[in-house]
């Protein structure tokens, strides 16, 4: 019975494969319409709000377009990083809620290796290579802890990744930044965070006059590598096999010779490593030091990015660009007397409609079937 259900279920989805492309687009449109209704209810102009929002998003040419475009890509690289991290785990049937902790662990590692004396005199390329290798190792290891506890002890990864988020936060902000990694005392008694990283540890800029750096190029390469991993390698096939069968029969992949426990740990390691990249982008490309208090949020936004992109690498990349555009225009939307948190509301609405994807899929399939049956009914009527 289970095999029959899977065969019918996936056959039906393959027949209407194009619906998967439409669902995120429809969800975004419905979110924009709902957002317009909320704005109108407050007595403001939805058209004016969207004009300022998308005018400063970098998606469309306009005043200061170069700067807006750069900011959009700059933030998109971090959203894509954490979105890919969640998607990688999801492909393996896992829920990595710990991208937040992995992100900041990657950030603190980037800062340490960025200012530490033995590395500060290295050439830029070598210095950055060492930094990002260490960032991915530490971030991957942080994710692998949850993978190990899942594989060996049966502890659900949602619980462990949430706990690891808090451990990472207090490890960094309550000890490292105010203790061994704190900058030299200035005499004011004010905690200033870590020292600034050296010039050789900073990501090179690629668009003069803006903050845009090579992080967007790196994340494009990483997106391709994640796609290649899943659809062109044995490891990716086995990860997807575990993810597809996890809800039906955990013994099925084991019977096929797949070392499930090993693959779970590897999946969480890769997921954590990709999430940590975003932290490296933030501190090697934007902040250049770890402040006493750092409000992140990119890890949780990555969940939304992955859901909008339906856990597919290309979809996650496009969703990350969309969320980055919303954040780039967040400040400008205040010119329409709308709070700068409004883009976050749009993000939440989009995810809410994505959650209704099965209902949207059902409507679209019914619509497609009615369109196909209409000519047949017309021919019968003519006869």
N, C-alpha and C positions, 0 to 999 in steps of 0.2 A: 504493500500500500504506500509506504514511504517513497519507494522508487517511482511509483506511478505518479504521485503528487509532484515530485521534483521534475519529472519529465514533462508533465503537462504545464507546470508553473513556468519553467524556463523556456519551453517552446513558445508559450504565449508571449513572453517578454521579447524573445528574439523576433517574432513576427512584427511586433510594433516597437522596434529598437529606437525609432526616431522620437518616440515619446520621451525617452530619457533625456534627449537634448532640449525638449520643449519645457520640461518641468521646472528647471531653474529659471528660465526666462519668464515663464508665467508667474512663478513665485515672486520674482523681483517686481514685475508689473503690478501684481496684486498688492505687494507691500507699498509701492509708491502711491497707488490709489488710496489705500487705507491711511497712509501718512498724510495725504492731501485732505482726507476727511477730518482727521484729527486737527490739522492746522486750521481748517475752515471753522471748526467748532470753537476755536479760540478767537475767532474774529480776524485772523490774519489771512494774507493772500498766499495760497499754495503755489501759484505760478511764480510769485516773487521769491518765495523761499527756495524753490527748485532752481530758479535762475541763479541765485547766489551760490547755492550748494554745488551745482554742476559747473557753474562758471569758474569756480575755484578748485574744481576737482582734478583738473589737468586732462580730462577726457576730451574737451572741446577747445578749439582755439579762442583766444580772447586776451584781455589785458593781463599782463604778467604770466602768460601761459607757460613760458619756460620754467619759471620758478614753481608754479603749481604742478606742472608735469613732473618735475624733479622730486617734489615732496611726495607726490602720489606713488611714484616708483620706489622711493626710499622706504616708505612705510609698507608698501606692498610686499617687499622682499621679506620682511619679518612675519607678516600675516601668512604668506605662502609657506614659509619655513614651518611654523607651528601647525598650519593646516595640513601640510604633507605628513608631519609627525603623527597627527591623529589618524589620517587616512591610512598610513602604513600599518598602524596597529589594528585599525578596523578591518583591513584586508585579511588579517590573520585572526579575525573574530575576537579581538581584544579592544578594550576601551582605555586609551591612554589619557587620563584626566590630568596627568602630571607634566604636561608640556610647560606649564608655568614654572615649576621648579627646575625643570631641565633647562629652560630658557635662561633663568637667572644664574644657574650653576655655570652654564656656558659663558655668561657675561663676566662673572667674577674671575673665571680662569683666563679669559681674554685680557682682563685688566692686569692680573698678576703677571702673566708672561709678557704683557705690554710694557710694564715699567721696571721689572726685575733687572738688576744690574747686568748679569751675564748675557742677557739677550738684547739689551738696549742698543748695543753697538753693532748689531748685525745689519746686513743689507736688508732693505725693505722686503723683497720677495722671500728671502729665507726666514726672516722674522715672522712675517704673516703666515707662512706655511706652517711653521712650528706652532704658532698660536692656534690656528684653526684645527690642526691635528689634535692638539691637547683639548681644545674645546669639544670636539666630537668624541674623544675618548671619555672624558669626564661626563659629558651629557649622556652618552650611550651607557656608561656604567651606572649612572643614576637611574636610567630607565630599566636596565637589566636587573636591578635589585627587585623591582616589582615583578619582572618576568620570572626571576628565580623563585620568588615566593609563590607565584601562581603555579609554576610547573612542579615544584618540589613539595610545597606545603598545601597547595590547593586554596590559598588565600586570594580572594577576588582582587583583581588589579585596580578596580575603582577605589577600593578602600586604601590600598597601599600607595597608590599614586597621589591621592589627596593628602595622606599623611606625609609623604615625601615632599610635597609642595611646602608644607608648613616647616618641616625640618630644614629644607633649603633656605627658606626665608629667614628663619631665626638664626641659623648657622652663619649666614652672611651678615645680616643687619644687626644682630645682637652680639656678635662676637668678632668676625673677621674685619668688618668695616670700622668698628669702634675699638678694635684691639690690634692684633698683629699687622694688619694691612692699613691701618690708619695713617694718614699723612702726618708729617712732622707738626708738632704743636706750634701754633701761630702766636700764642700768648694771649689770645682772646678767650680761651676755654671753649670755643665753639668746635663741635665735631664737623670736620670738613669732608669726611669720606676718605677714599684712597688717593694716592698721588695720581697725577695725570700720566697717561701712557706716553711713550716716546713717539717721535714723529715717524719712525720706521715701523711702528705697530699700527699706524692709522691707514685705513683703506683708501687707496688713491681715488681722487675724484675724476669723473668722466664727463661732466658737463660744467664748463667754466661759469662762475658766478652763482652756482647753486651748491647744495650739500650732497647732490647725487654722487654716489661712489660705485665701485664695482660689485657691490652686494647684489644688485639686480642681475648682473651677468652670472655671478656664482649661482644664484638661485635658479636661473634658467637652466644651467647645466645640471644642477641637482634634480630639478623636475624631470629632465630627460633621463637621468640615471635611475630615478625611482620608477619611471615608466618601463625602462629597459629591464630593471630588476624583476618587476612583476610579470612582464609578458614575453621575456626573452631568456630567462634563466630558470634552471631547475629549482633553485632556492625560492624564487618568486612563485613558481607553480605550486610548490609544496606549502608555502605560506597561504596562498589563496585556497588551496585544497582544504587546509585546516579550517580556514575561515568559513568556507561554504558548508562544511559538514559538522561544525561545532554545535549548531542548534539541533541537529538530527541524531548524529551518532559519533561520539568522540573516538570510538574504536575503529571506525572506518579508515582514517588515515594511518593508524598504527598497523592495521592489517595490510596496508599497501607498502609497508616498509619505511614509513616516514617516522623519524624520531621526533615525536610531537613536543616533548619537553624541551629538547634542544632548540627546535624551531621557535617556540614561544619566547625563550630567552633571547634568541637572535633577533626576533621581530621587535621586541621591546628595546634592545640595544640600538638597532638601526633607527627606530622611532625617536628615542632620546637623543641620539647623535644629530639628527636633522633638526629637532627642536632647539638644541643648543646652538646650532648655527645662527639662529635668529638673535640669540644673546650676544654672539660674537659680532654680528652686524651692528647691533645697538651700541655696544661699548667701544668697538674699534672704528665705527663709522660716524657716530653721532655725539655721544656723551664724552668719550675719552677718559672717563674715570667712573668709579662707582660711588654715588652719593650716599649720605647717611641714611636716607629714606628713598626708596625707589618703588614707585607704583607701576607695576608691569601691566598685566591684563592681556598681553599678546597670546599667552598660552590658552586662555579660555576663549578668546576671539578666534583662535585657530580651530576650535571645535565647530564654530559657526561656518568658518571658511570651508572646512572639510564637508560639512553637511550640504552647503550650497553647491559645492563642486561634486557631490555624490561620491566622494572618496576616490575619484579618478584623478590621476596626476594633472592632466590637462585641465580638467574641470576645476581642480583646486587652484591651479595657477590663475585661471580667469576670475574665479571667485575672490582670490587674494587681491587682484587688480581692482575689482569692484569695491571691496571693503576699503582698500587703500585710497581709492578715489573719494569715498564718503568721508573718510577721516581727513583727507587733505582739504575738503571743503567745509569742515565742521566749524571753523572759526568764522568764515564768511557768512554762514547762514544767520548769524546774529544780526547782520545788517537788516534782515527782514523781521527782527524782533522775535526770533525763534531761538530757544536755548541751543547751545552748541552740542548738547547731548542728543539732539534730534537724529543725527546719523546712526547713533547706537540703537535708537528706537526702530529705524528702518531695517537695521541689521537683524534685530530680534523678530520683527514682523516677517522678514524674508525666511528666517529659520522656521517660524511658526507655519508658514505656508508650505515649506519644504516637508515639514512633518506630516502634512496632508497629501503627500505625493501619491499615495495609493488611491485616494479619492480623485485626485486630478487625473491620474492614469486611467481610472475607470471611466471618467467622463470623456476623455480623449479617445479611448478605445470605442466607446459607444458612438461617438461622433464619427469616427472613421468607418465603423460598420454601417452606420446609417447612410453615409455618403456612398458607400459601395452598393448598398441595397437599393438606393433611389433609382438608378438607371434600369435595374432589373424590374422594379415595380412599374416603371414607365413603359417598358417594352410589353409587359403583360397587359397593361391597360390599353395599349395601342392595338394589340391583337384582339 
